[in-house]
Amino acid sequence: MDHFLPVETKTACATEFESLKQGSMMWDYHMEFVRMSKYVIHMLPTIEARVRRFVQVLSPLVINEANIAALNFDMNYGKMVAFSQATENRKLKNRMECEGSSKARSASNFGGSSGGGNGRSTFRGGSSGPSQSFAMSSMSEQPSGPS
């Protein structure tokens, strides 16, 4: 590569690689990391250095788990990419499930005409005593289902 690439191109690629961060998708970050890393071989002399650099700029969603996994001595770059992708997918799925269940709870707590099947109307504003508003806020934090 030293023979075919001008110094300016190598410097520009190194600068771009240093500023590379994971955006919204792990796979896009991985592909860009692979594309750019061939221009900065001197920055990644070992497998461990490659894994550490990959992990350094992961999204906050997966960085903690990836840092712990990077300490594993048999963790190579391919395993790290797969681990990070699986962790990201799991966390995104959990986040969507939590958001979906909290929206369902909000709709059931405030949208119907009866509060929890006990014959009382749900809170729709107005003046309520402290105990009623505390009870309503506690209900919205509780998971739905029988207690």
Sequence and secondary structure as in RCSB ss.txt:
>XXXX:A:sequence
MDHFLPVETKTACATEFESLKQGSMMWDYHMEFVRMSKYVIHMLPTIEARVRRFVQVLSPLVINEANIAALNFDM
NYGKMVAFSQATENRKLKNRMECEGSSKARSASNFGGSSGGGNGRSTFRGGSSGPSQSFAMSSMSEQPSGPS
>XXXX:A:secstr
 TTTS HHHHHHHHHHHHT    S HHHHHHHHHHHHTT GGG  SHHHHHHHHHHT  TTTHHHHHHHHTSTT 
 HHHHHHHHHHHHHHHHHHHHHHHHHHHHHHHHHHSSSSSTTSS     SS   HHHHHHHHHHHHS SS  
